[in-house]
Amino acid sequence: MAIGLANIFGMDFDENFNYPYISKSITEFWRRWHITLGSWFRDYIYIPLGGNRKGFPKQIRNILIVWFLTGLWHGASWNFVIWGLFFGIILIIEKIVLLKLLEKIPKWIANIYTMFIVLISWVIFAFEDLTTVKNYLLTMFHFNETNIINAEGLYYLKNYFIIIVIGIILSTPLISKIFKKIEEKQSNIRSILITFVYIGILLLSTASLVSDSYNPFLYFRF
């Protein structure tokens, strides 16, 4: 949306997300997710601190500082700080030992590992109340009396199943590759197809917003 709006006014914005959910490690995930934010922290915090040029202990220190600040950038709440340090620690572990292992195992297993870590991180990110974070995670892993497969869970699965499937498909480069193949053969067909796809997305998004009574802007709390 930002790139499209900028183009209307004659400006070019950098790509900010590059299919992060197909990543095979958290290191790769953060190369694909929020690319401009990561680049800013790398250029203005990590490298000025010394980056990886002053020995491994100081590199670990620099990574933790960057991720502490990354968490704090998202909001002045402990859950954001914990979220940032959580990723910082995982990245350090990958750098020390996990990356070599992840390169040897099948890609789909590496992707499951990455999504497992990312899903935990979004729980930490979503709730400022740390007690809620704890209870949510306990429920996810069946460590309390609440069963994740219940009437409420089935209700949401039934009502959002189509959106979940669309989201999974669009989180991969599949559609982009199909469009590129169509463009190679017939650019006119691609233009017509993309127009209908965008209209469909607009209608679905509008219908979703209308059906919800409360839609606070996500970044009001940052």
Buried (B, 14 or more C-beta within 10 A) or exposed (E): EEEEEEEEEEEEEEEBEEBBBBBBBBBBBBBBBBBEBBEBBEEEBBEEBEBBEEEEEBBBBBBBBBBBBBBEBBBEBBBBBBBBBBBBBBBBEBBEEBBEEBEEEEEEEBBEBBBEBBEBBEBBBEBBEEEEBBBBBEBBEEEEEBEEEEEEEEEEEEEEEEEEEEEEEBEEEEEEEEBEEBBEEEEEEBEEBEEEEEEEEEEEEEEEEEEEEEEEEEEEEE
